[in-house]
Amino acid sequence: MRALAITGFLGTGKTTLTVALATALSARGARVAIIENERGGIGVDGAYLETNGLTVREIRAGCVCCELVLPLMQTVILLRETFTPDWLLLEASGVANADTLRATLAQPGIDDIAWLFLAALDAARFERLWGERHGLGLLIRPQVAQADLLVLTKIERLTEEDLLATAERVQDLRPDVPLLPFIPDDAACVDEILAAL
């Protein structure tokens, strides 16, 4: 089973990216399961994912990186044993700490799964969020640090010049990790992301 944790701040486009990746993998014949972590008590994204014909398990009312470690472990084990997916996608809460999430996914019982981490970064808000030293930046920095792949979202909101500057800034932070664009409904972008994984 291949496993991918998708991190990114609120409103970055994680759900849109998750749907695109899961749909492309399913079209290739892969069995895909998604764990959707909603911070609130009411799930919104899980229902949206299910309307796209995807197998989804929601974990709500907390964050899987810290408050909901046991439910996450139980869900991973259940999906692995009963659904036997080829790919397991975990869409983390928009406020999940990637350092803590990585440690959670190394817990006994699920520590044999080699998780890849994809950090979705909102290109239009990146500089503002990254520069926030005492709040939001503290969430985004671990996402970038833990990433095996960086994906810029919302790129259509920037001029070409601003996009190139943002991409250069992000690549300077992690020159050892691929940086790819994501445009919803662009199959070539999705294929490139999957190839990098």
Beta strands, then each sheet from edge to edge (+ up, - down):
strand 1: 2-7
strand 2: 32-37
strand 3: 55-59
strand 4: 87-91
strand 5: 115-122
strand 6: 149-153
strand 7: 179-181
sheet 1: 3+ 2+ 4+ 1+ 5+ 6+ 7+
end
